[in-house]
Amino acid sequence: QVQLVESGGGLVQAGGSLRLSCAASGSISSILNMGWYRQAPGKQREVVAGFTSGDSTNYADSVKGRFTISRDTAKSTLYLQMNSLKPDDTAVYYCNARSLRTTPSVRVYDYWGRGTQVTVSS
């Protein structure tokens, strides 16, 4: 069992910055990789940034050069630094942890936070 709590969202003007945090607790050792997703009104949830199984990072083309994903393993916390924000970045941002469960069977399982709202005004 993994619990994820996002924070750091808010209202910011275009060109501004925000840093999102995701605090993880529970079975931290079961986590395979983590990432950030977002969902805008009327759109499907999309990946924003994440760590791969090899600890490299991937970014959506729309955020490359502006967003940076990082983590602090000692604090079990994932971060997303967002710079040069645009109105199109407005969405609910979700933290994701892909974990390995062994019961009732061996499988991967995605845990999600409840999300944090980011609103960028023009």
Secondary structure, DSSP 8 states (H G I E B T S, - for coil): -EEEEEE--EEEETT--EEEEEEEEE-GGGEEEEEEEEE-TTS--EEEEEE-TTS-EEE-TTTTTTEEEEEETTTTEEEEEE-S--GGG-EEEEEEEEEEE-SSSSEEEEEE---EEEEEE-
